[in-house]
Amino acid sequence: MISDLQFIVTLARHGNLSAAARALDVTPPAATKRLAQLEKRLGVRLVNRTTRSLSLTSEGETYVRHATRILTDIRDMEDIISSSRRPRGLLRINATLGFGRTTIAPLVSDFAKLHPEVEVQMEVTDRPVDLVESGFDLAIRFGALPDKRLNARRILSNRRFLCASPLYLERHGTPSALADLVHHKCIIHRQNDDAYGIWRFTHHDHSEVVKVHGLLSSNDGDIVLGWALEGHGILIRSEWDLAKYLESGRLRVVLPDFTLPSADLYVYYPSQRNLAARTRAFIDFLVAHFGGATDVQQNIS
């Protein structure tokens, strides 16, 4: 029974039988046969299949939702009753694409060396995921709590600034007021469902909104940062990304008296009384690592 739950959850996560078969270390024909047997036993179709992909039926979505919860409960029960309380078992982590690849993945490597009994599955995604429905133990994300069903722990304070390269400022001038931004080339980082080109500021306890324009935009933070370094315009980035460029002088902060919403780094996890030892250990590991991170020391006045 448990193996059936694990099978269908893995199938739903990967979206096709071949990928699920690889994850389960079985052949595609064996995975196909197992799905057929499960559907026959239940008397319903769980997935709609095409030659390249599959989608869950409404019955399949119900099965996966309950299966995910049951498997999570079993994992938590085993961890709670474990006499050793050593971190062990499967830990599923979600993180943003760029930050997950460059920063979190190396930390997972270090954590795995310390806790060899923990199996880690890490997925990086552009958009936030539903931790409860997707069965992740935790997610590392910049920004505010996306779901009231989750707990959050801030692991890094991370302010955001307007910045531009000296080359751009020499050619186009330095804005002295927010209204000046409409006359500048602005590089737009498209994130999730944020309104396009709408920048929000706080100044002397008052909120101000500016609609900016620019010829360059991307949903990738590294791409827009590269464009700013090459002198294409003014950009909003966090101090985590800017620190070394501000220190070297390759970028300069503009309009420092206007405050942008922060991009603090949080670790999110489903609300529950007893965190699994592996989850708690990884959260503590992140806090210990980022606790040593320092804020940008660049003089931005």
C-alpha positions as CSV (number, residue, x, y, z in Angstrom):
1,M,0.0,0.0,0.0
2,I,2.7,2.5,1.0
3,S,4.7,1.6,-2.2
4,D,1.6,2.5,-4.3
5,L,1.4,5.9,-2.6
6,Q,5.1,6.5,-3.2
7,F,4.7,5.4,-6.8
8,I,1.8,7.7,-7.7
9,V,3.3,10.7,-5.9
10,T,6.6,10.3,-7.8
11,L,4.7,9.9,-11.0
12,A,2.8,13.1,-10.4
13,R,5.9,15.0,-9.5
14,H,7.8,14.0,-12.6
15,G,5.0,14.4,-15.1
16,N,5.8,11.4,-17.3
17,L,6.3,7.6,-16.9
18,S,9.9,7.5,-18.1
19,A,11.1,10.1,-15.6
20,A,9.2,8.5,-12.8
21,A,10.6,5.1,-13.8
22,R,14.2,6.5,-13.6
23,A,13.5,8.0,-10.2
24,L,12.1,4.7,-8.9
25,D,14.9,2.7,-10.5
26,V,12.5,0.5,-12.6
27,T,12.0,0.1,-16.3
28,P,9.3,2.2,-18.1
29,P,7.3,-0.9,-19.0
30,A,7.3,-1.9,-15.3
31,A,6.1,1.6,-14.3
32,T,3.3,1.4,-17.0
33,K,2.3,-2.0,-15.7
34,R,2.2,-0.8,-12.1
35,L,0.0,2.2,-13.0
36,A,-2.4,-0.1,-14.9
37,Q,-2.6,-2.5,-11.9
38,L,-3.2,0.4,-9.5
39,E,-6.0,1.9,-11.7
40,K,-7.6,-1.5,-12.1
41,R,-7.5,-2.1,-8.3
42,L,-9.1,1.3,-7.6
43,G,-11.5,1.0,-10.5
44,V,-10.8,4.6,-11.8
45,R,-8.4,6.3,-14.2
46,L,-5.8,8.3,-12.3
47,V,-3.9,9.9,-15.2
48,N,-4.6,11.0,-18.7
49,R,-1.7,9.8,-20.9
50,T,-0.2,11.1,-24.1
51,T,2.9,9.9,-25.9
52,R,5.1,12.5,-24.1
53,S,3.4,13.5,-20.9
54,L,0.5,12.8,-18.5
55,S,-1.9,14.8,-16.4
56,L,-3.8,13.8,-13.3
57,T,-7.5,13.2,-13.5
58,S,-9.7,14.6,-10.7
59,E,-9.5,11.2,-9.0
60,G,-5.7,11.2,-9.5
61,E,-5.4,14.7,-7.9
62,T,-7.4,13.5,-4.9
63,Y,-5.3,10.4,-4.6
64,V,-2.0,12.3,-4.8
65,R,-3.1,14.9,-2.3
66,H,-4.0,12.3,0.3
67,A,-1.0,10.1,-0.6
68,T,1.3,13.1,-0.1
69,R,-0.2,13.8,3.3
70,I,-0.1,10.2,4.4
71,L,3.6,9.7,3.4
72,T,4.5,12.9,5.2
73,D,2.7,11.7,8.4
74,I,4.5,8.4,8.2
75,R,7.9,10.0,7.8
76,D,7.1,12.4,10.8
77,M,5.9,9.5,12.9
78,E,9.0,7.5,12.3
79,D,11.2,10.4,13.1
80,I,9.4,11.3,16.3
81,I,9.5,7.8,17.7
82,S,13.1,7.2,16.7
83,S,15.1,6.8,19.9
84,S,18.3,8.2,18.5
85,R,16.7,11.4,17.2
86,R,19.6,11.6,14.7
87,P,18.8,13.4,11.5
88,R,17.8,10.7,9.0
89,G,15.4,9.9,6.2
90,L,14.3,11.9,3.2
91,L,14.5,15.7,3.2
92,R,12.8,17.5,0.3
93,I,14.0,21.1,-0.3
94,N,12.8,23.8,-2.7
95,A,14.7,26.9,-3.6
96,T,14.8,29.6,-6.2
97,L,16.6,28.9,-9.5
98,G,19.7,31.1,-9.4
99,F,20.1,31.3,-5.6
100,G,19.4,27.7,-5.2
101,R,22.0,26.7,-7.7
102,T,24.8,29.0,-6.6
103,T,24.3,29.2,-2.8
104,I,21.9,26.6,-1.4
105,A,23.3,23.6,-3.4
106,P,26.8,24.0,-2.0
107,L,25.3,24.2,1.5
108,V,23.3,21.0,0.9
109,S,26.6,19.4,0.0
110,D,28.2,20.5,3.3
111,F,25.1,19.4,5.2
112,A,25.1,16.0,3.6
113,K,28.7,15.4,4.7
114,L,27.7,16.1,8.3
115,H,24.5,14.0,8.2
116,P,25.2,10.9,6.0
117,E,21.9,9.3,7.0
118,V,19.8,12.1,5.4
119,E,18.7,11.7,1.8
120,V,18.2,15.1,0.2
121,Q,16.0,15.8,-2.8
122,M,16.4,19.4,-3.9
123,E,14.3,21.1,-6.6
124,V,14.8,24.6,-7.9
125,T,11.8,26.4,-9.4
126,D,11.1,29.9,-10.7
127,R,7.8,30.3,-8.9
128,P,7.1,29.5,-5.3
129,V,5.5,26.0,-4.8
130,D,2.7,24.9,-2.5
131,L,4.8,23.1,0.2
132,V,1.7,21.4,1.7
133,E,0.4,20.0,-1.6
134,S,3.9,19.2,-3.1
135,G,5.2,17.4,0.0
136,F,8.3,19.6,0.4
137,D,9.8,19.8,3.9
138,L,11.0,23.4,3.5
139,A,11.6,26.1,1.0
140,I,14.3,28.8,0.9
141,R,12.9,32.0,-0.6
142,F,13.3,35.8,-0.6
143,G,10.3,37.8,0.4
144,A,7.3,37.7,2.6
145,L,5.4,34.7,3.8
146,P,3.3,33.4,0.9
147,D,1.0,31.0,2.7
148,K,-0.6,31.3,6.2
149,R,-0.4,27.5,6.6
150,L,3.4,27.9,6.8
151,N,5.9,28.9,9.5
152,A,8.8,31.1,8.5
153,R,12.2,31.8,10.0
154,R,14.2,34.7,8.7
155,I,17.8,33.7,8.1
156,L,19.2,36.8,6.4
157,S,18.3,40.5,6.4
158,N,18.5,41.8,2.8
159,R,17.8,45.3,1.8
160,R,17.2,46.4,-1.8
161,F,18.6,49.4,-3.6
162,L,18.5,51.2,-6.9
163,C,21.8,50.9,-8.7
164,A,23.6,51.7,-11.9
165,S,27.1,51.5,-13.4
166,P,29.4,54.6,-13.3
167,L,29.4,54.4,-17.1
168,Y,25.6,54.7,-17.3
169,L,25.5,57.6,-14.8
170,E,28.3,59.5,-16.7
171,R,26.3,59.2,-19.9
172,H,22.8,59.8,-18.7
173,G,23.2,61.7,-15.3
174,T,22.3,60.7,-11.8
175,P,18.6,61.0,-10.8
176,S,18.0,63.3,-7.9
177,A,14.3,62.5,-7.4
178,L,11.9,59.6,-8.1
179,A,10.3,61.6,-10.9
180,D,13.6,61.6,-12.8
181,L,13.3,57.8,-13.2
182,V,10.7,58.2,-16.0
183,H,13.4,59.8,-18.1
184,H,16.0,57.1,-17.5
185,K,16.5,53.6,-19.0
186,C,15.4,51.1,-16.3
187,I,16.2,47.4,-16.4
188,I,13.2,45.5,-15.2
189,H,13.4,42.2,-13.3
190,R,10.1,40.4,-13.9
191,Q,9.2,38.3,-10.8
192,N,6.2,36.1,-10.5
193,D,3.0,38.2,-10.7
194,D,4.5,41.6,-9.9
195,A,3.1,44.4,-11.9
196,Y,5.4,45.1,-14.8
197,G,7.6,48.2,-14.4
198,I,5.9,49.3,-11.1
199,W,8.5,50.3,-8.5
200,R,7.3,51.1,-5.0
201,F,9.2,53.2,-2.5
202,T,8.9,54.6,1.0
203,H,10.2,58.1,1.9
204,H,9.6,59.8,5.2
205,D,6.8,57.3,6.1
206,H,5.0,58.0,2.8
207,S,4.6,55.4,0.0
208,E,5.4,56.4,-3.5
209,V,4.9,54.5,-6.8
210,V,6.8,55.1,-10.0
211,K,6.0,53.5,-13.4
212,V,9.4,53.0,-15.1
213,H,10.3,52.1,-18.7
214,G,13.1,50.2,-20.2
215,L,14.1,48.3,-23.3
216,L,15.6,45.3,-21.3
217,S,13.8,43.0,-19.0
218,S,14.2,39.4,-17.8
219,N,12.9,37.0,-15.2
220,D,16.5,36.0,-14.4
221,G,18.3,38.0,-11.7
222,D,21.8,37.2,-13.0
223,I,20.8,38.4,-16.5
224,V,19.5,41.8,-15.4
225,L,22.5,42.3,-13.1
226,G,24.8,41.6,-16.0
227,W,23.0,44.2,-18.1
228,A,23.4,46.8,-15.3
229,L,27.1,46.1,-15.0
230,E,27.4,46.7,-18.8
231,G,25.8,50.1,-18.5
232,H,22.4,49.5,-19.9
233,G,20.4,51.2,-17.1
234,I,19.1,51.5,-13.6
235,L,18.2,48.3,-11.7
236,I,16.7,47.2,-8.4
237,R,18.8,44.5,-6.7
238,S,19.3,43.3,-3.2
239,E,22.5,43.9,-1.1
240,W,23.2,40.2,-1.2
241,D,23.7,40.5,-5.0
242,L,25.3,44.0,-4.9
243,A,27.8,43.8,-2.1
244,K,30.9,43.0,-4.1
245,Y,30.0,45.3,-7.0
246,L,29.4,48.2,-4.7
247,E,32.7,47.6,-2.9
248,S,34.6,47.4,-6.2
249,G,32.9,50.5,-7.6
250,R,31.4,48.7,-10.6
251,L,27.9,49.7,-9.4
252,R,26.7,52.7,-7.5
253,V,23.6,53.2,-5.4
254,V,21.3,56.0,-6.6
255,L,18.5,57.7,-4.7
256,P,19.6,56.1,-1.4
257,D,17.0,58.1,0.7
258,F,14.2,56.2,-0.9
259,T,13.5,52.8,0.7
260,L,12.4,49.8,-1.3
261,P,10.6,46.7,0.1
262,S,13.2,44.4,1.6
263,A,14.0,41.0,0.2
264,D,14.9,39.2,3.4
265,L,15.7,35.5,3.1
266,Y,13.4,33.1,4.8
267,V,13.1,29.4,5.3
268,Y,9.5,28.3,5.1
269,Y,8.1,25.0,6.4
270,P,4.6,23.5,7.0
271,S,3.1,24.3,10.4
272,Q,3.4,21.4,12.7
273,R,4.2,20.7,16.4
274,N,7.1,18.4,15.9
275,L,9.6,19.1,13.2
276,A,11.4,16.1,11.9
277,A,15.0,16.0,13.2
278,R,16.4,16.3,9.6
279,T,14.3,19.4,8.9
280,R,15.2,21.1,12.2
281,A,18.9,20.2,11.6
282,F,18.9,21.8,8.2
283,I,17.1,24.9,9.3
284,D,19.6,25.3,12.2
285,F,22.4,24.7,9.7
286,L,21.2,27.5,7.4
287,V,20.8,29.9,10.3
288,A,24.3,29.2,11.5
289,H,25.7,29.8,8.0
290,F,23.8,33.0,7.2
291,G,24.2,34.3,10.7
292,G,27.8,35.1,9.8
293,A,26.7,37.0,6.7
294,T,27.4,40.7,6.9
295,D,25.4,43.6,5.5
296,V,26.7,45.7,2.7
297,Q,29.3,48.1,4.2
298,Q,29.3,50.4,1.2
299,N,28.6,54.1,2.1
300,I,25.4,54.8,0.2
301,S,24.9,58.4,1.2
